[in-house]
Amino acid sequence: MATEELSSRTMESKKVKGLYFIGEVVDVTGWLGGYNFQCVWASGVAAGESA
């Protein structure tokens, strides 16, 4: 999924209200070694607090 189609604050789709994407589904690249876990957890918290 292209990240420009998501709200970076809530992880909600800009095209479909009420649809959230988190974790590995979102096309975020970064260093290996735990950084991807941080992205997964942070996006989950953002979506959970917004839903």
N, C-alpha and C positions, 0 to 999 in steps of 0.2 A: 504494500500500500504506500502510495506517495504521501509523505508527511505534510505537504502543503494542503492536503484535503482534510486535515485535522486541526482542531483548535489545540495549540500547544499548552494551554492552561488547563483544559478539561479532557482532552483526548476524544472529544465528541466529533463525529463526522460533520463537516460543513454542509454536506448534501442531504443527509438524512438525520433529522432531529431525533435525539434519544438513542442513537447508535454510537457506541464507544468502541475504540480499539486500543488494546494494550499489549505490551510485551513483544514477543517474537513476531507477531503479525505486522507490527509497524517496521518499516524499512529504515532502521537506524543502524549505521555502521559505527564501529568503534574498536578500541583495543580489546584484546582478549584478556582474560584473567580476572573476571569479576565485574568489570564495567558493564557488561551486558545485563548482569543481574540487577545492578543499580537502576538501569533504565527500565527494566521490567517492574521492579517494585515501585519506583517513582510514578510510572505511568498508571499502575494499578491504583495507587493512592489518589492520584489526581482524578481519575475516572470515578472511583468509588465515592469521593467527597462531592462530586458534581452530580451524580446520578440521583 
